[in-house]
Amino acid sequence: MKKYFLVLLCAVVIVWGIGVRFYHVDEESLWSDEAYTAIFLRDASFVDLLTGNAQDRFHPPLYYLLVEGWTSVFGDSEWALRLPSVIIGIFLIPAVFWFACSLTRNRSIALCSAALTALSPLMVAYSQEARNYGLYILIVILHATAIWNFWNSPSNRKFWLAVGTGIIGVYAHSGFWAILAAEAVYGIVQMMSLHAWKSRNAWLQLIGPYLYIGMSFIPWFLRSTYPRLLQRNEEFWAPPFAFVDFGRLLSEILFVPFFSFMLVLKIVGILAAFGIVGWLGFSRKFSKDFVYLGLLILIPVTMFALSGEWLNRYVFFIAPFLYVLIARIIHNLVRAPWGNIALSILLLLSVVGAVPVYQTAFSSLQKEDWRGTVQTVRGFDDGSGRIYLNKPFARFPFSYYYNGSSDVRSPQVVNITELPKYVKSMRDFPWVAVVYNHPTDVDGVLLNAANQVFSNHEIFAFKDIELHVFQHPRNP
């Protein structure tokens, strides 16, 4: 591919990616996670975030520090809160190009990967969300590229780049440790395949960056993570560490017939994919970049798949790796011999079989779009199911329908009968509950159920709830 033509295509891809990320970025009001970001920042100062006096229940403080500085200059509107994620999402496009180019040494594959990232609805959605997910994806890609470049041609500059991106990653998102584990497994596989496990320099090159990354996280671990692990309360996502947990995990794997078909499919898919990647790595019949890419996908999927449904959402960060894999397979279909094509397809099928957990991440972004058929009413946007009040922190974005579906961008599915239990788990910001009846709910069954639920003062005694119930405009 000629250089000037490649530059032109890259520019088109980036401009296209910028356009779709800015398009309607503030059309919808903040949903629950974004509202959590806004209210958390409202109540926490920069110093509190830096010292750990203000702590997110789930994640380290880096994203909040960035957005706190940003909003102090640009305000806290939907546009201002989401703009950092938009900018991060734009930088993700060249980052994926860099990763694919470093991995495959093929600019056509890199361009295809960047284009898939630029136009991916999943990546666009996280680029328009006032949460740390976009930063998480970007740092994962940057660190995976940096550590790959360091291992293949070591230098001081590459070493510190790998260390720096790793430190940023562990302070950006709690799920970053999964990618570190995947990289470490690849390093060990490569050392064993090259019979370099007796080399002191090889071990130092492998573990050196992780020692610095781990030591950098010790202050925050002692200040925040470890005390929360000791609390073992239901509000913290991490399970308590105990040997019995490992025994339960082993029993679930060993006694597969006693569990669901999805668990069987999940484990078989994971084992098949690991077997293929391991065989490719040790037999040297496949390029090491493909083995690295496969492990970057499979290790996090395995960790999150076995950790429970709550963490399954965090598997979305491997999406750019999948785009590179797809671009690589397309390239093999065009250029490689039939043996590589067969192995490529087999690896892709194994990955698909190993990740039914993707459903959780992807289904959260499927919208029931009523816009175009419903008029927008002053005071609330009927199309997106959100209410707009005068105070930006007083709006609550969930709407509950008779069929059990929840907010169009929410990963939770909440039936009206389960609403009390769900409300108890959301204790971090004031509620404005918005209840719509579905267009087919002519008799008002949902409205009556919602009124009964919210009139139970015993359930909601711990929280002030403002209830707004609207008749859907499509009802007669």
N, C-alpha and C positions, 0 to 999 in steps of 0.2 A: 504494500500500500504506500503510495507516494506521500511524502511528508506533508506537503501543503494540503493535500486532500484529507489526510488524517486530522490535521489541525482544524480544518473547516468542519469536519464531522464532529469533532470534540466540542467545538464552539456551539454547533447546532444542538447537540445533546444537552450541554450545560444550560444554554438559554431556554430550551424547552423545559428542562427540570426546574429552572428558576420560575418560569411562568406558571407551571401547574402548582408550585408550592405557595406562590403568592395569591393565586386565584381563590377568592372567597375565604381568605384565611380568618377573617373575623365575622363570617356570616352567621355562625352558630355561637351561642353563649357557652360559657365554661361548663364542662361536664364535671362529674364528681371529683375525679382525680385532679383536674385542673383547678377546681375550686379549692381543693386541699392545698395545692401549691400557693394559690393566691392568699388564702387565709393564714397559712403557715408563715408566709413572708410578712404578712401584715402584723403578726404578733411577735416576730423575731427580728432582732437587730443584727447587723453585720457582725458585731462583736460576739453576740450570743451564738451565732452560727459557727464562727471561727473557733470559739472555745468549747463548743459542745453543750452549752447551757440550753440551747434550743435544738432539739433532735427530732428528726423524722423517725417514725416507728420502723421504717424499712430500709432506708438508704443513707449513705454517707452524704456529707454536706456540700460537695463541690458544685452541683447544679444550682442549689439554692444560693450559694455565694455569688455565682455568676448572675443569676436573675435578680438577686437583691441589688447588686450594683447597677444592673440595667434599668430596673424599674425606678430606682432613685433618680434617674435622669429622664426617662421616657414615660413614666407613669405606669399605671396598673390596669389599663384597659385590655380588652381581649387582644387587640392588635399588638400592644406593647408586650404583654405576657407571652404571646406566641412567636414574636419575631425572633428571639434567640434560637428557637427550635427551627424556624425557617432557614436562618443563616447556617445553622449546623447541618441541616438537611442538604443545603446547596453544596457545602464542602464535602459531604459524603460522596458526591458523584465523582470528583477527581480522586478522592481517597480510594474508591473502589477501582478506578482505572489504574492507580499506582499499585495497588495490591495485585490485581490480575496481571499487570505488566511485569512486576517483580517475580511473580510466581511462574508464569508461563513463557516469559520473554517473547510474547506475541501481541502486537498492538491491535490486531483485529479482534482477538479474544477480549483484550482489555476494553476496547471500544464497545463491543457487544455487551459486556458486563456492566459498563457504566450506563449504557442506554437502558438496560433492564432496570437498573437502580433508579435512574432519573424518572422513569415512567411507571414504576411500580406503585399501585394504589396503596400498598402496605407502607412503603417508605414515605409516600406523600402524606399519608394520614399521620404518621408519627412526626413528620416535619411540621405539622400544623397543630401540634399538641403541646400545651404548656407543662410538660413533664420532662423528666431526665432520660426518656427512652431514646430520643434522637442522639443525644450526647453519648449515651451508652453504645449505640451502634457504631458511631463514628470512631470512638476510642478503641473499640474492639478491632475494627478494620486497621486502624493506624498501628496498633500494637502488634497484630498478627503479621503485618508487613515488616515492621521494624525488627522483630525477633527473627523472622525468616531471613532478612538481609544480613543480620549480624551472624547468624549461624553459618551462612553460606560464604561470607567473606568478612571475617571479624576485623573490626577496627574500633578505636576508642570512641569515635563519633557515633558509630552504629550501636555500640554498647550503651552509651548514655541515652541515645534516642529510644532504645528498647526499654531501658529502665524508666525514663521519663514518662513515656506513654503508659507504661504499666502502673506507675504511681498515680497518674491521673485517672486511670481506669478503676482502680480499687476505691478511689475516693469519689467516683462518679456514680457507680451503681453496684449494689451488693451481689449481682449476678456475674460480675466480671471474673470471679474466681473460676468459673466454668471454662472460660477460654484459656486461662493460665494452665488449667489441668490438661486441656486438649493439647496445648503446645508442648507441655512436659512429656506427655505420652509419645508424641511424635519424636521428640528428641531422644527418648530412651529407645524407641524402635529403630531409629537411624543408627544410634551407637551400637546396638546389638547386631544389626544387619551388616555393619562395617567392621565388626569385631574390635571396636574401640573402647570397650568398657574398662579396660585396664589402663587407659591413658588418663593421667591426672589432668592434663590440659583440656581434654574433651569433657571431663566432668565439670571443671571450672567454667568452661564455656557454656555448658548446659545450665548449671544451677546459679551461676553468678548473677544474672539479672534478677532472678527470683529471690535471692537473698536480700538484695537492696529493696525490692518491692515489698517483701514481707516485713522487713525492718521498718520501712516507712509507715506501714499500717499499724504498727504496735501501739502508738499513742491513741489512735482512735479506737482500736480494739479494746484497750483497757478502759478508755473513757466512756465508751458507748456500747459497743457490741457485746462484750463479755458480761457486763451487768444485766443487759437485757436477756441474754441467754439464761442467766441464773434465775431471772424472774419466772420464766416458763409460763407466762400467762397467754391467754387465748388471743390477745391483741397483737402479739408478736409472731411473725410468720415462721420463724425458724423453729424447728422441733428441738426439744432438749437432747443434748448429746448423752447417749447411754449405750452400753454394749447390747442391751436388749433390742435396741433399734436395728442393729446390724443382724441380729438373729432373726428378727421378724422379716427383714429384707431378704435374707437367704431363704427363709421358709417360703416366702412368696414365689421365689424363683424356682425352688426345688419342687414345690407341690403345685405346679401350674394347673393341672386338671381341676383343682378345687376353686379356681378363680375364673374370672370372666374371659370370654373369647377375645375381647380387646386386649387384655393383659397378655394372653397367649400370642396374639398377633404382634404386639409390641415387643415382647422378649425375643420371639423368633426373628423378627425383622432386625432387631439390634444385633443379635448374635450372628445372623447371616452377613450383615454389613461389616461387622468387626472381622469376621472370618475372611471376607474378601479383601478388606483393606490390609489385614495382617499378612495374608498370603502375598499380596502385591508388594508390600514393604519388604518382606524377608526374601522373596524370590528375586527381587530386582527386575521383574519382568514388566514393571510399569514405572513411569517417571515418579520421582519422589514428590513433585509438586501435587500430583493427584492424590498420593497417600496423605500428604499434609492437609489438603482440602477436605478429604474424606473424614479425617479425624477431627478437624475443626467443626464439622457438622455432627458427627456421631457422638463424640464425648459429651458435649453439652446436652444433646437430645437425651442421651442415656441418663445423665444426672438429673435433668428436670423431669423426665418421664417417670422416674422412680421416686421423685420427691413429693408427689401429690399434685392435685389439680391446681392448687393456688399458684405454684411456681411455673406451671406449664406456659403461662402467658409470656414468661421471660425468654422463651426459646426463639422469639421473633428475631433476635439479633443475628441469627445465622442466615437470614434471608439473603444478604449480599453474597455470602459464600455459595448459596444455592444458585444465584444468578451466574457466578463465575463457573460453577460446575456445569450449568446448562450451556453457557457459551463454549466451554471446553468440549462438551459432547458434540455440539453443533460443528465445531472445528474438526473433531475426529470423524464425524460423518462425512465431511467434505474431503479431508486430506489423509486421514490415517488408514492403515490396513484394516481388514475386516476383524482381525483379532482384537484390536483396540476398540473397535466399535462395539463388539459383543460385550467386552468387559465394561465399557462405559455405560451401556444400557443396563447391564446387570447391577452395577453399583447404584445407578439412579433408582432402579426398582427396589433395591434393598433399602435405600434411604427412605423412599416413600413408605415402604412397609414398616419402617422403624419409627415413623413419626405420626401416628394418629393423633398425637398431642397437638399437632399443628392446628387441628380443628378449633381448639380453644382460642388460639391467637387470631386466626383468620376470621372466625365467625363473629368475633367482637366488632369487626369493621363492616359487616354487611348491614346496610341501612334499609329500612322500610320507608321509601321515599314517597311522601304524599304531596310534595311540592308540585305546583302546576295544576293540581286538582282542588286545592283548598286555599281559600283566601287568607292572607295574612291580616290578623286583627291587631289593632293598636293595643299594646300592653303585653302581648305575648305572641310568639311565632308558632302558629299552629303546625306549620310544615315540619319543623324540627322538634316539636314537642317540648319547648322550653319557654319559661316565663321570664320576662324582662321587667325588673323593678328599678326604682330610682337608685337604690344602693347596690353597687355591683357585687358586694359580698353577701347579699341577702337572697340571691337567686339560687335555686337548687334545680339541677337540670333533669332529674329523672321524671319520666311519665310512665304510668302503669296502664296497660291495656287488659282487656278482658281475657285475652288468650295467653296471658302469662309472660308476654315479652316486655322488656323494659326499655330504657332509653336507647335510641338508635345507635349510639356510639358506646354504650356501656358493655363491658364484658360479662356483667352479672345478668342473669335471667331471674326475675323476681315475680312471682305470682302474688296477687293481691292478698291471698291468705297467708303468704309467708312474709308479708311486709313487716309485721312487728319484729320478727327475728332479725330481719335484715337491718332495720332501723337501729337495733341495739348494737350492731357491729359498726355503725357509722357515728362516731362520737366526737369527731374532731372539728366540725363546723356547724353553724346553725342551719336548721332545715327550713326550706320552703318546699313543701310537698305539692307537686302538681299532678293532678289526676285527670286524665281525659277518658271519656268513654269512647269505645270503638264505634265507627260509623254504623256497624250492624247492631250495636247495643241500643236499639230503639227504646226498649222498655226500661232502660236505666239500671240494669242489674249491677253493672260495675260501679256506678255512682253510689248506689245504696250500700254495696259492700265496702266501698272506700269510706263512706261516712261512718259506718259501723266500726271499722278498724280504727279510724282516727278519733272516734269518740270514746275509746277505751282509755281513760285517763291513767289507769294503773300501768298500762304498758308504756305510756309516754310521759310518765311523771317526771322522769329525769331530764327531759328536754322540752324546750319551748318549740312548738311546731306550728307553723302557719300553713293552713290548708287552703288550697285553691282548687276548686272543682269546676270544670267548664263543660258545657254541652258542646259536642263536636259539631262544627258548622255543616258537616255533611249529613247530619241527622235531620229528618223533617221537623 
